[in-house]
Amino acid sequence: MGTPDRSTLLSLAPELLLMIIDCLEKLKDKQSLVRTCKAAQRLTEPHLYWKIYTKIGTQNDTAWLLRFLDRRPDVVPMIHYLVLDEWDPRSFQQLLAREFPNLESIIAQHEGPVTDERTATERRALCRAVRPQLRMTNLTLSVQLSLDTATRATTYYKLEREDRSIFRHPSLTRIRLSYLDFSCLADTRPDYLIHENLKELHIETSMYTEQALTRLISPSKKLWRFRLHHDRELPFPASLYPRILSSARESLGMVFILLRYMHPTDDVRMDFGSFPALNSLTVHPRYILGNDYGPSQASQAIIRQRLNTHLPPNLQVFGLEGLVPMWPCPPPGMKVVLADRDWCLVHMLLAERELVPKLVLLGIYYLERLTYPVYLHGLARERGIKFTGLYSSDELGVVGTNLTKMEVFTDSQAVLIEEDDRSGRGNRSREGGG
């Protein structure tokens, strides 16, 4: 944003300042210049303050923004986006205690320790003072206190019960929470949160209870995308997630469950069979198939049954996550062998189209690190399915039933697959390379 303490004539280079002063001295009618400057200010300020940034450790932090808005209340209606490079609980709530008639988005991101000097009385007063921002559609909170890169251990920032009011905005369509403990939402009334139009919910490496997540999801009547990214053990059994999401089963179209550096150890099965709108699902296959997931004939019979009952009836995009270990990563030039049970599952999904009749894309995350039978590409083409590698940044979604309209499938991937098929390696040997 602008820096009124620095953006002055005196901050210009001396030679430029002398030129301006020389021109001003020659003006006969300075009032016309003043009127011109004010007109220019009226034209430029709405663009200047459209998006405001603050930064921790500088004079332009969130506390300074509050003082600035006290001096310039006329700026408040001009603000559409706030990007706060810090988490100051007191200043954040004081900011939301103002009415921003045109505010569309708040992004607050923080790395390092958080200083919270609020007293219990002040917490309660600030909680009551926070106003619903009627036009705000996006709320992003990321507070990363610390991260041990060796053990992937994360310290979560715990939101207090008095912080729950920061979620009360009726027009929210997107919420993203990272490195937070938002268990405080479990204590709220069922009708406390009011985001009926929420369409996207992203939760990254956070802590919460089943009740808290239920409270966050249940107000939405239009939830379309749910993304869960976690690097540590889940707060509760994975089988509970479909039950929590069941309130949105008629609208939920995309589910991403990316659980890095961890694999299911218990016989946990997620059941998405009652989600008619769900057409894109990304998950480790063991979370769907359970411990019976294996290459034996008996296991394959169970797998067929669970694919029929536990996958959404209208599934079109299936992303297989966790088949390639994220750590340790294979060294350059080396690849991981696709396990027998994984190979059997992929072959089954491609060869037996009736198991997932509407499937148009089958993807494996980081496929380029795998050694796998390349004839699978030809088999997929025969069945009208695109078989490709995926990355965490890919947004798997179907625009239409036409394969050419898949959002995630890039031209470069298509060329690579065609070259594999033309090279003559499209045999049925299991010793092919990826």
TORKOL-4160 file (C-alpha; in steps of 0.2 Angstrom, whole numbers, padded with zeros to 4 digits, m for minus):
434
<pt num="1" X="0000" Y="0000" Z="0000"/>
<pt num="2" X="0005" Y="0018" Z="0000"/>
<pt num="3" X="0017" Y="0024" Z="0013"/>
<pt num="4" X="0011" Y="0042" Z="0018"/>
<pt num="5" X="0026" Y="0045" Z="0029"/>
<pt num="6" X="0038" Y="0042" Z="0015"/>
<pt num="7" X="0029" Y="0047" Z="m0001"/>
<pt num="8" X="0032" Y="0066" Z="0001"/>
<pt num="9" X="0040" Y="0079" Z="m0009"/>
<pt num="10" X="0055" Y="0079" Z="0003"/>
<pt num="11" X="0058" Y="0061" Z="0000"/>
<pt num="12" X="0062" Y="0064" Z="m0018"/>
<pt num="13" X="0080" Y="0066" Z="m0025"/>
<pt num="14" X="0086" Y="0084" Z="m0023"/>
<pt num="15" X="0087" Y="0088" Z="m0041"/>
<pt num="16" X="0069" Y="0082" Z="m0044"/>
<pt num="17" X="0063" Y="0092" Z="m0029"/>
<pt num="18" X="0072" Y="0108" Z="m0036"/>
<pt num="19" X="0064" Y="0106" Z="m0053"/>
<pt num="20" X="0046" Y="0104" Z="m0045"/>
<pt num="21" X="0049" Y="0119" Z="m0034"/>
<pt num="22" X="0055" Y="0129" Z="m0048"/>
<pt num="23" X="0039" Y="0125" Z="m0058"/>
<pt num="24" X="0028" Y="0129" Z="m0043"/>
<pt num="25" X="0036" Y="0146" Z="m0041"/>
<pt num="26" X="0031" Y="0151" Z="m0059"/>
<pt num="27" X="0013" Y="0146" Z="m0057"/>
<pt num="28" X="0002" Y="0161" Z="m0055"/>
<pt num="29" X="m0014" Y="0152" Z="m0050"/>
<pt num="30" X="m0009" Y="0139" Z="m0037"/>
<pt num="31" X="m0027" Y="0135" Z="m0033"/>
<pt num="32" X="m0029" Y="0127" Z="m0050"/>
<pt num="33" X="m0014" Y="0115" Z="m0046"/>
<pt num="34" X="m0022" Y="0111" Z="m0029"/>
<pt num="35" X="m0039" Y="0107" Z="m0038"/>
<pt num="36" X="m0030" Y="0096" Z="m0051"/>
<pt num="37" X="m0020" Y="0087" Z="m0037"/>
<pt num="38" X="m0036" Y="0083" Z="m0027"/>
<pt num="39" X="m0045" Y="0077" Z="m0043"/>
<pt num="40" X="m0030" Y="0066" Z="m0047"/>
<pt num="41" X="m0031" Y="0059" Z="m0029"/>
<pt num="42" X="m0049" Y="0055" Z="m0031"/>
<pt num="43" X="m0045" Y="0045" Z="m0046"/>
<pt num="44" X="m0030" Y="0036" Z="m0040"/>
<pt num="45" X="m0034" Y="0032" Z="m0022"/>
<pt num="46" X="m0048" Y="0018" Z="m0026"/>
<pt num="47" X="m0034" Y="0009" Z="m0036"/>
<pt num="48" X="m0021" Y="0012" Z="m0023"/>
<pt num="49" X="m0031" Y="0005" Z="m0008"/>
<pt num="50" X="m0040" Y="m0008" Z="m0018"/>
<pt num="51" X="m0028" Y="m0021" Z="m0010"/>
<pt num="52" X="m0018" Y="m0017" Z="0006"/>
<pt num="53" X="m0003" Y="m0027" Z="0012"/>
<pt num="54" X="0005" Y="m0026" Z="0030"/>
<pt num="55" X="0021" Y="m0034" Z="0035"/>
<pt num="56" X="0027" Y="m0039" Z="0052"/>
<pt num="57" X="0043" Y="m0031" Z="0059"/>
<pt num="58" X="0040" Y="m0015" Z="0050"/>
<pt num="59" X="0031" Y="0001" Z="0053"/>
<pt num="60" X="0018" Y="m0005" Z="0041"/>
<pt num="61" X="0011" Y="m0019" Z="0052"/>
<pt num="62" X="m0007" Y="m0022" Z="0056"/>
<pt num="63" X="m0007" Y="m0011" Z="0071"/>
<pt num="64" X="m0001" Y="0003" Z="0060"/>
<pt num="65" X="m0015" Y="m0001" Z="0048"/>
<pt num="66" X="m0027" Y="0002" Z="0062"/>
<pt num="67" X="m0020" Y="0019" Z="0066"/>
<pt num="68" X="m0020" Y="0024" Z="0047"/>
<pt num="69" X="m0038" Y="0019" Z="0046"/>
<pt num="70" X="m0042" Y="0030" Z="0061"/>
<pt num="71" X="m0034" Y="0045" Z="0052"/>
<pt num="72" X="m0042" Y="0040" Z="0035"/>
<pt num="73" X="m0059" Y="0032" Z="0038"/>
<pt num="74" X="m0063" Y="0037" Z="0020"/>
<pt num="75" X="m0051" Y="0024" Z="0014"/>
<pt num="76" X="m0061" Y="0010" Z="0022"/>
<pt num="77" X="m0074" Y="0008" Z="0008"/>
<pt num="78" X="m0060" Y="0007" Z="m0005"/>
<pt num="79" X="m0053" Y="m0009" Z="0002"/>
<pt num="80" X="m0057" Y="m0025" Z="m0006"/>
<pt num="81" X="m0042" Y="m0036" Z="m0001"/>
<pt num="82" X="m0032" Y="m0037" Z="0014"/>
<pt num="83" X="m0015" Y="m0047" Z="0014"/>
<pt num="84" X="m0008" Y="m0047" Z="0032"/>
<pt num="85" X="0010" Y="m0054" Z="0033"/>
<pt num="86" X="0008" Y="m0058" Z="0052"/>
<pt num="87" X="m0004" Y="m0064" Z="0065"/>
<pt num="88" X="m0008" Y="m0052" Z="0078"/>
<pt num="89" X="m0024" Y="m0058" Z="0087"/>
<pt num="90" X="m0028" Y="m0041" Z="0095"/>
<pt num="91" X="m0026" Y="m0031" Z="0079"/>
<pt num="92" X="m0034" Y="m0044" Z="0068"/>
<pt num="93" X="m0050" Y="m0044" Z="0079"/>
<pt num="94" X="m0049" Y="m0025" Z="0080"/>
<pt num="95" X="m0048" Y="m0024" Z="0061"/>
<pt num="96" X="m0064" Y="m0035" Z="0059"/>
<pt num="97" X="m0073" Y="m0024" Z="0072"/>
<pt num="98" X="m0074" Y="m0011" Z="0058"/>
<pt num="99" X="m0087" Y="m0012" Z="0044"/>
<pt num="100" X="m0079" Y="m0014" Z="0027"/>
<pt num="101" X="m0093" Y="m0013" Z="0015"/>
<pt num="102" X="m0083" Y="m0019" Z="0000"/>
<pt num="103" X="m0070" Y="m0031" Z="0008"/>
<pt num="104" X="m0069" Y="m0047" Z="m0002"/>
<pt num="105" X="m0055" Y="m0057" Z="0005"/>
<pt num="106" X="m0043" Y="m0058" Z="0020"/>
<pt num="107" X="m0027" Y="m0068" Z="0020"/>
<pt num="108" X="m0017" Y="m0068" Z="0036"/>
<pt num="109" X="0000" Y="m0078" Z="0035"/>
<pt num="110" X="0013" Y="m0079" Z="0049"/>
<pt num="111" X="0029" Y="m0089" Z="0052"/>
<pt num="112" X="0037" Y="m0089" Z="0069"/>
<pt num="113" X="0031" Y="m0086" Z="0087"/>
<pt num="114" X="0015" Y="m0076" Z="0091"/>
<pt num="115" X="0013" Y="m0064" Z="0105"/>
<pt num="116" X="m0004" Y="m0063" Z="0112"/>
<pt num="117" X="m0006" Y="m0050" Z="0126"/>
<pt num="118" X="m0025" Y="m0050" Z="0127"/>
<pt num="119" X="m0032" Y="m0052" Z="0144"/>
<pt num="120" X="m0047" Y="m0063" Z="0147"/>
<pt num="121" X="m0059" Y="m0048" Z="0148"/>
<pt num="122" X="m0051" Y="m0041" Z="0132"/>
<pt num="123" X="m0054" Y="m0057" Z="0123"/>
<pt num="124" X="m0072" Y="m0057" Z="0127"/>
<pt num="125" X="m0074" Y="m0039" Z="0122"/>
<pt num="126" X="m0066" Y="m0041" Z="0105"/>
<pt num="127" X="m0076" Y="m0057" Z="0102"/>
<pt num="128" X="m0092" Y="m0047" Z="0104"/>
<pt num="129" X="m0085" Y="m0032" Z="0094"/>
<pt num="130" X="m0081" Y="m0042" Z="0078"/>
<pt num="131" X="m0093" Y="m0038" Z="0064"/>
<pt num="132" X="m0099" Y="m0050" Z="0050"/>
<pt num="133" X="m0091" Y="m0043" Z="0034"/>
<pt num="134" X="m0106" Y="m0045" Z="0022"/>
<pt num="135" X="m0096" Y="m0046" Z="0006"/>
<pt num="136" X="m0081" Y="m0056" Z="0011"/>
<pt num="137" X="m0080" Y="m0072" Z="0001"/>
<pt num="138" X="m0062" Y="m0078" Z="0006"/>
<pt num="139" X="m0054" Y="m0081" Z="0023"/>
<pt num="140" X="m0036" Y="m0088" Z="0023"/>
<pt num="141" X="m0027" Y="m0091" Z="0040"/>
<pt num="142" X="m0010" Y="m0099" Z="0041"/>
<pt num="143" X="0000" Y="m0098" Z="0057"/>
<pt num="144" X="0016" Y="m0108" Z="0056"/>
<pt num="145" X="0024" Y="m0107" Z="0073"/>
<pt num="146" X="0038" Y="m0119" Z="0070"/>
<pt num="147" X="0042" Y="m0134" Z="0059"/>
<pt num="148" X="0055" Y="m0148" Z="0062"/>
<pt num="149" X="0060" Y="m0153" Z="0044"/>
<pt num="150" X="0069" Y="m0168" Z="0051"/>
<pt num="151" X="0054" Y="m0176" Z="0060"/>
<pt num="152" X="0040" Y="m0166" Z="0051"/>
<pt num="153" X="0034" Y="m0161" Z="0069"/>
<pt num="154" X="0022" Y="m0147" Z="0069"/>
<pt num="155" X="0017" Y="m0135" Z="0083"/>
<pt num="156" X="m0001" Y="m0129" Z="0080"/>
<pt num="157" X="m0007" Y="m0112" Z="0085"/>
<pt num="158" X="m0022" Y="m0114" Z="0096"/>
<pt num="159" X="m0037" Y="m0103" Z="0092"/>
<pt num="160" X="m0046" Y="m0098" Z="0108"/>
<pt num="161" X="m0065" Y="m0099" Z="0111"/>
<pt num="162" X="m0065" Y="m0080" Z="0110"/>
<pt num="163" X="m0057" Y="m0081" Z="0092"/>
<pt num="164" X="m0072" Y="m0090" Z="0085"/>
<pt num="165" X="m0081" Y="m0074" Z="0079"/>
<pt num="166" X="m0068" Y="m0072" Z="0065"/>
<pt num="167" X="m0077" Y="m0086" Z="0056"/>
<pt num="168" X="m0094" Y="m0077" Z="0056"/>
<pt num="169" X="m0096" Y="m0070" Z="0039"/>
<pt num="170" X="m0112" Y="m0074" Z="0029"/>
<pt num="171" X="m0104" Y="m0073" Z="0011"/>
<pt num="172" X="m0089" Y="m0084" Z="0013"/>
<pt num="173" X="m0087" Y="m0096" Z="m0001"/>
<pt num="174" X="m0069" Y="m0101" Z="0002"/>
<pt num="175" X="m0060" Y="m0105" Z="0019"/>
<pt num="176" X="m0042" Y="m0111" Z="0020"/>
<pt num="177" X="m0034" Y="m0115" Z="0037"/>
<pt num="178" X="m0016" Y="m0120" Z="0039"/>
<pt num="179" X="m0006" Y="m0126" Z="0055"/>
<pt num="180" X="m0020" Y="m0121" Z="0067"/>
<pt num="181" X="m0029" Y="m0129" Z="0081"/>
<pt num="182" X="m0047" Y="m0124" Z="0078"/>
<pt num="183" X="m0055" Y="m0136" Z="0091"/>
<pt num="184" X="m0063" Y="m0121" Z="0099"/>
<pt num="185" X="m0077" Y="m0122" Z="0086"/>
<pt num="186" X="m0084" Y="m0138" Z="0094"/>
<pt num="187" X="m0091" Y="m0127" Z="0108"/>
<pt num="188" X="m0101" Y="m0116" Z="0096"/>
<pt num="189" X="m0120" Y="m0117" Z="0094"/>
<pt num="190" X="m0125" Y="m0127" Z="0078"/>
<pt num="191" X="m0132" Y="m0110" Z="0070"/>
<pt num="192" X="m0117" Y="m0100" Z="0076"/>
<pt num="193" X="m0107" Y="m0101" Z="0059"/>
<pt num="194" X="m0117" Y="m0093" Z="0045"/>
<pt num="195" X="m0108" Y="m0097" Z="0029"/>
<pt num="196" X="m0122" Y="m0106" Z="0019"/>
<pt num="197" X="m0113" Y="m0102" Z="0002"/>
<pt num="198" X="m0096" Y="m0110" Z="0007"/>
<pt num="199" X="m0090" Y="m0119" Z="m0009"/>
<pt num="200" X="m0072" Y="m0123" Z="m0005"/>
<pt num="201" X="m0064" Y="m0129" Z="0012"/>
<pt num="202" X="m0045" Y="m0132" Z="0012"/>
<pt num="203" X="m0037" Y="m0139" Z="0028"/>
<pt num="204" X="m0018" Y="m0141" Z="0029"/>
<pt num="205" X="m0009" Y="m0149" Z="0043"/>
<pt num="206" X="m0021" Y="m0143" Z="0057"/>
<pt num="207" X="m0028" Y="m0150" Z="0073"/>
<pt num="208" X="m0047" Y="m0151" Z="0077"/>
<pt num="209" X="m0060" Y="m0162" Z="0084"/>
<pt num="210" X="m0074" Y="m0171" Z="0075"/>
<pt num="211" X="m0087" Y="m0159" Z="0082"/>
<pt num="212" X="m0076" Y="m0144" Z="0077"/>
<pt num="213" X="m0075" Y="m0150" Z="0059"/>
<pt num="214" X="m0093" Y="m0154" Z="0058"/>
<pt num="215" X="m0098" Y="m0137" Z="0064"/>
<pt num="216" X="m0087" Y="m0129" Z="0051"/>
<pt num="217" X="m0094" Y="m0139" Z="0037"/>
<pt num="218" X="m0113" Y="m0141" Z="0042"/>
<pt num="219" X="m0118" Y="m0123" Z="0038"/>
<pt num="220" X="m0114" Y="m0125" Z="0020"/>
<pt num="221" X="m0127" Y="m0129" Z="0007"/>
<pt num="222" X="m0116" Y="m0128" Z="m0008"/>
<pt num="223" X="m0099" Y="m0136" Z="m0003"/>
<pt num="224" X="m0091" Y="m0142" Z="m0019"/>
<pt num="225" X="m0072" Y="m0144" Z="m0015"/>
<pt num="226" X="m0065" Y="m0152" Z="0001"/>
<pt num="227" X="m0046" Y="m0153" Z="0002"/>
<pt num="228" X="m0037" Y="m0161" Z="0017"/>
<pt num="229" X="m0018" Y="m0160" Z="0017"/>
<pt num="230" X="m0009" Y="m0168" Z="0032"/>
<pt num="231" X="0009" Y="m0172" Z="0036"/>
<pt num="232" X="0006" Y="m0181" Z="0053"/>
<pt num="233" X="m0007" Y="m0192" Z="0061"/>
<pt num="234" X="m0025" Y="m0187" Z="0059"/>
<pt num="235" X="m0034" Y="m0180" Z="0074"/>
<pt num="236" X="m0047" Y="m0195" Z="0073"/>
<pt num="237" X="m0050" Y="m0211" Z="0062"/>
<pt num="238" X="m0050" Y="m0207" Z="0043"/>
<pt num="239" X="m0066" Y="m0217" Z="0041"/>
<pt num="240" X="m0076" Y="m0203" Z="0050"/>
<pt num="241" X="m0072" Y="m0190" Z="0036"/>
<pt num="242" X="m0086" Y="m0196" Z="0024"/>
<pt num="243" X="m0098" Y="m0196" Z="0039"/>
<pt num="244" X="m0093" Y="m0178" Z="0043"/>
<pt num="245" X="m0095" Y="m0173" Z="0025"/>
<pt num="246" X="m0112" Y="m0181" Z="0023"/>
<pt num="247" X="m0121" Y="m0165" Z="0026"/>
<pt num="248" X="m0114" Y="m0159" Z="0009"/>
<pt num="249" X="m0116" Y="m0176" Z="0000"/>
<pt num="250" X="m0128" Y="m0168" Z="m0013"/>
<pt num="251" X="m0116" Y="m0154" Z="m0018"/>
<pt num="252" X="m0099" Y="m0161" Z="m0014"/>
<pt num="253" X="m0090" Y="m0164" Z="m0031"/>
<pt num="254" X="m0071" Y="m0164" Z="m0027"/>
<pt num="255" X="m0062" Y="m0172" Z="m0013"/>
<pt num="256" X="m0043" Y="m0172" Z="m0011"/>
<pt num="257" X="m0036" Y="m0182" Z="0004"/>
<pt num="258" X="m0017" Y="m0180" Z="0003"/>
<pt num="259" X="m0008" Y="m0188" Z="0018"/>
<pt num="260" X="0010" Y="m0186" Z="0016"/>
<pt num="261" X="0024" Y="m0196" Z="0025"/>
<pt num="262" X="0011" Y="m0207" Z="0033"/>
<pt num="263" X="0001" Y="m0223" Z="0028"/>
<pt num="264" X="m0014" Y="m0231" Z="0036"/>
<pt num="265" X="m0010" Y="m0244" Z="0048"/>
<pt num="266" X="m0027" Y="m0249" Z="0054"/>
<pt num="267" X="m0041" Y="m0257" Z="0044"/>
<pt num="268" X="m0049" Y="m0240" Z="0040"/>
<pt num="269" X="m0061" Y="m0239" Z="0026"/>
<pt num="270" X="m0069" Y="m0223" Z="0019"/>
<pt num="271" X="m0086" Y="m0225" Z="0011"/>
<pt num="272" X="m0091" Y="m0212" Z="m0002"/>
<pt num="273" X="m0104" Y="m0223" Z="m0010"/>
<pt num="274" X="m0118" Y="m0211" Z="m0005"/>
<pt num="275" X="m0111" Y="m0196" Z="m0013"/>
<pt num="276" X="m0120" Y="m0194" Z="m0030"/>
<pt num="277" X="m0112" Y="m0177" Z="m0035"/>
<pt num="278" X="m0094" Y="m0183" Z="m0031"/>
<pt num="279" X="m0085" Y="m0185" Z="m0048"/>
<pt num="280" X="m0067" Y="m0182" Z="m0042"/>
<pt num="281" X="m0058" Y="m0191" Z="m0028"/>
<pt num="282" X="m0040" Y="m0192" Z="m0023"/>
<pt num="283" X="m0035" Y="m0203" Z="m0009"/>
<pt num="284" X="m0023" Y="m0217" Z="m0004"/>
<pt num="285" X="m0032" Y="m0233" Z="m0010"/>
<pt num="286" X="m0030" Y="m0242" Z="0006"/>
<pt num="287" X="m0041" Y="m0229" Z="0014"/>
<pt num="288" X="m0055" Y="m0235" Z="0003"/>
<pt num="289" X="m0051" Y="m0254" Z="0002"/>
<pt num="290" X="m0044" Y="m0257" Z="0020"/>
<pt num="291" X="m0031" Y="m0270" Z="0025"/>
<pt num="292" X="m0038" Y="m0283" Z="0012"/>
<pt num="293" X="m0030" Y="m0273" Z="m0002"/>
<pt num="294" X="m0018" Y="m0286" Z="m0009"/>
<pt num="295" X="m0013" Y="m0295" Z="m0025"/>
<pt num="296" X="m0021" Y="m0312" Z="m0021"/>
<pt num="297" X="m0037" Y="m0319" Z="m0030"/>
<pt num="298" X="m0047" Y="m0318" Z="m0013"/>
<pt num="299" X="m0041" Y="m0300" Z="m0011"/>
<pt num="300" X="m0046" Y="m0295" Z="m0028"/>
<pt num="301" X="m0064" Y="m0301" Z="m0026"/>
<pt num="302" X="m0065" Y="m0290" Z="m0010"/>
<pt num="303" X="m0057" Y="m0276" Z="m0020"/>
<pt num="304" X="m0070" Y="m0277" Z="m0033"/>
<pt num="305" X="m0084" Y="m0277" Z="m0020"/>
<pt num="306" X="m0078" Y="m0262" Z="m0011"/>
<pt num="307" X="m0074" Y="m0252" Z="m0027"/>
<pt num="308" X="m0093" Y="m0255" Z="m0031"/>
<pt num="309" X="m0099" Y="m0250" Z="m0014"/>
<pt num="310" X="m0086" Y="m0237" Z="m0007"/>
<pt num="311" X="m0083" Y="m0227" Z="m0022"/>
<pt num="312" X="m0095" Y="m0213" Z="m0028"/>
<pt num="313" X="m0107" Y="m0219" Z="m0041"/>
<pt num="314" X="m0103" Y="m0205" Z="m0053"/>
<pt num="315" X="m0084" Y="m0205" Z="m0051"/>
<pt num="316" X="m0075" Y="m0198" Z="m0066"/>
<pt num="317" X="m0058" Y="m0194" Z="m0059"/>
<pt num="318" X="m0048" Y="m0205" Z="m0048"/>
<pt num="319" X="m0032" Y="m0200" Z="m0041"/>
<pt num="320" X="m0021" Y="m0213" Z="m0032"/>
<pt num="321" X="m0011" Y="m0205" Z="m0019"/>
<pt num="322" X="0003" Y="m0213" Z="m0008"/>
<pt num="323" X="0009" Y="m0226" Z="m0020"/>
<pt num="324" X="0025" Y="m0217" Z="m0022"/>
<pt num="325" X="0034" Y="m0214" Z="m0006"/>
<pt num="326" X="0037" Y="m0195" Z="m0003"/>
<pt num="327" X="0052" Y="m0200" Z="0009"/>
<pt num="328" X="0065" Y="m0206" Z="0006"/>
<pt num="329" X="0064" Y="m0200" Z="m0012"/>
<pt num="330" X="0073" Y="m0211" Z="m0024"/>
<pt num="331" X="0090" Y="m0204" Z="m0030"/>
<pt num="332" X="0091" Y="m0196" Z="m0047"/>
<pt num="333" X="0091" Y="m0210" Z="m0061"/>
<pt num="334" X="0082" Y="m0222" Z="m0049"/>
<pt num="335" X="0064" Y="m0227" Z="m0048"/>
<pt num="336" X="0052" Y="m0236" Z="m0036"/>
<pt num="337" X="0045" Y="m0253" Z="m0042"/>
<pt num="338" X="0026" Y="m0252" Z="m0042"/>
<pt num="339" X="0020" Y="m0265" Z="m0029"/>
<pt num="340" X="0011" Y="m0280" Z="m0035"/>
<pt num="341" X="m0005" Y="m0275" Z="m0026"/>
<pt num="342" X="m0005" Y="m0257" Z="m0033"/>
<pt num="343" X="m0001" Y="m0264" Z="m0051"/>
<pt num="344" X="m0016" Y="m0276" Z="m0049"/>
<pt num="345" X="m0027" Y="m0262" Z="m0043"/>
<pt num="346" X="m0022" Y="m0250" Z="m0058"/>
<pt num="347" X="m0024" Y="m0265" Z="m0070"/>
<pt num="348" X="m0042" Y="m0269" Z="m0063"/>
<pt num="349" X="m0048" Y="m0251" Z="m0064"/>
<pt num="350" X="m0042" Y="m0249" Z="m0082"/>
<pt num="351" X="m0047" Y="m0267" Z="m0088"/>
<pt num="352" X="m0064" Y="m0269" Z="m0079"/>
<pt num="353" X="m0073" Y="m0253" Z="m0085"/>
<pt num="354" X="m0089" Y="m0259" Z="m0076"/>
<pt num="355" X="m0081" Y="m0257" Z="m0059"/>
<pt num="356" X="m0081" Y="m0238" Z="m0061"/>
<pt num="357" X="m0091" Y="m0235" Z="m0077"/>
<pt num="358" X="m0090" Y="m0216" Z="m0078"/>
<pt num="359" X="m0071" Y="m0215" Z="m0075"/>
<pt num="360" X="m0062" Y="m0204" Z="m0088"/>
<pt num="361" X="m0045" Y="m0201" Z="m0079"/>
<pt num="362" X="m0035" Y="m0212" Z="m0068"/>
<pt num="363" X="m0020" Y="m0203" Z="m0061"/>
<pt num="364" X="m0005" Y="m0208" Z="m0050"/>
<pt num="365" X="0004" Y="m0195" Z="m0040"/>
<pt num="366" X="0023" Y="m0193" Z="m0045"/>
<pt num="367" X="0021" Y="m0207" Z="m0058"/>
<pt num="368" X="0038" Y="m0203" Z="m0066"/>
<pt num="369" X="0046" Y="m0210" Z="m0050"/>
<pt num="370" X="0039" Y="m0227" Z="m0053"/>
<pt num="371" X="0044" Y="m0242" Z="m0064"/>
<pt num="372" X="0027" Y="m0249" Z="m0070"/>
<pt num="373" X="0020" Y="m0259" Z="m0085"/>
<pt num="374" X="0019" Y="m0246" Z="m0099"/>
<pt num="375" X="0006" Y="m0256" Z="m0108"/>
<pt num="376" X="m0006" Y="m0248" Z="m0096"/>
<pt num="377" X="m0006" Y="m0233" Z="m0107"/>
<pt num="378" X="m0013" Y="m0243" Z="m0122"/>
<pt num="379" X="m0025" Y="m0252" Z="m0111"/>
<pt num="380" X="m0032" Y="m0235" Z="m0104"/>
<pt num="381" X="m0033" Y="m0229" Z="m0122"/>
<pt num="382" X="m0043" Y="m0244" Z="m0127"/>
<pt num="383" X="m0055" Y="m0241" Z="m0113"/>
<pt num="384" X="m0057" Y="m0222" Z="m0116"/>
<pt num="385" X="m0048" Y="m0218" Z="m0100"/>
<pt num="386" X="m0033" Y="m0206" Z="m0098"/>
<pt num="387" X="m0019" Y="m0213" Z="m0087"/>
<pt num="388" X="m0007" Y="m0200" Z="m0081"/>
<pt num="389" X="0005" Y="m0194" Z="m0068"/>
<pt num="390" X="m0001" Y="m0180" Z="m0055"/>
<pt num="391" X="0006" Y="m0168" Z="m0043"/>
<pt num="392" X="0000" Y="m0160" Z="m0027"/>
<pt num="393" X="m0003" Y="m0143" Z="m0037"/>
<pt num="394" X="m0015" Y="m0151" Z="m0049"/>
<pt num="395" X="m0033" Y="m0147" Z="m0047"/>
<pt num="396" X="m0042" Y="m0163" Z="m0053"/>
<pt num="397" X="m0059" Y="m0158" Z="m0060"/>
<pt num="398" X="m0070" Y="m0162" Z="m0074"/>
<pt num="399" X="m0077" Y="m0148" Z="m0085"/>
<pt num="400" X="m0087" Y="m0160" Z="m0095"/>
<pt num="401" X="m0088" Y="m0178" Z="m0100"/>
<pt num="402" X="m0077" Y="m0175" Z="m0116"/>
<pt num="403" X="m0059" Y="m0181" Z="m0112"/>
<pt num="404" X="m0052" Y="m0166" Z="m0121"/>
<pt num="405" X="m0059" Y="m0155" Z="m0107"/>
<pt num="406" X="m0050" Y="m0162" Z="m0092"/>
<pt num="407" X="m0042" Y="m0148" Z="m0083"/>
<pt num="408" X="m0027" Y="m0158" Z="m0076"/>
<pt num="409" X="m0022" Y="m0166" Z="m0092"/>
<pt num="410" X="m0008" Y="m0156" Z="m0101"/>
<pt num="411" X="m0002" Y="m0157" Z="m0119"/>
<pt num="412" X="0015" Y="m0162" Z="m0113"/>
<pt num="413" X="0008" Y="m0177" Z="m0104"/>
<pt num="414" X="m0002" Y="m0182" Z="m0119"/>
<pt num="415" X="0013" Y="m0181" Z="m0131"/>
<pt num="416" X="0023" Y="m0192" Z="m0118"/>
<pt num="417" X="0010" Y="m0205" Z="m0118"/>
<pt num="418" X="0009" Y="m0206" Z="m0137"/>
<pt num="419" X="0028" Y="m0207" Z="m0138"/>
<pt num="420" X="0028" Y="m0222" Z="m0126"/>
<pt num="421" X="0015" Y="m0231" Z="m0136"/>
<pt num="422" X="0024" Y="m0228" Z="m0153"/>
<pt num="423" X="0041" Y="m0234" Z="m0146"/>
<pt num="424" X="0035" Y="m0252" Z="m0147"/>
<pt num="425" X="0036" Y="m0254" Z="m0128"/>
<pt num="426" X="0017" Y="m0256" Z="m0126"/>
<pt num="427" X="0019" Y="m0275" Z="m0123"/>
<pt num="428" X="0011" Y="m0284" Z="m0108"/>
<pt num="429" X="0027" Y="m0287" Z="m0099"/>
<pt num="430" X="0028" Y="m0281" Z="m0081"/>
<pt num="431" X="0046" Y="m0276" Z="m0083"/>
<pt num="432" X="0043" Y="m0260" Z="m0092"/>
<pt num="433" X="0049" Y="m0243" Z="m0086"/>
<pt num="434" X="0039" Y="m0227" Z="m0082"/>
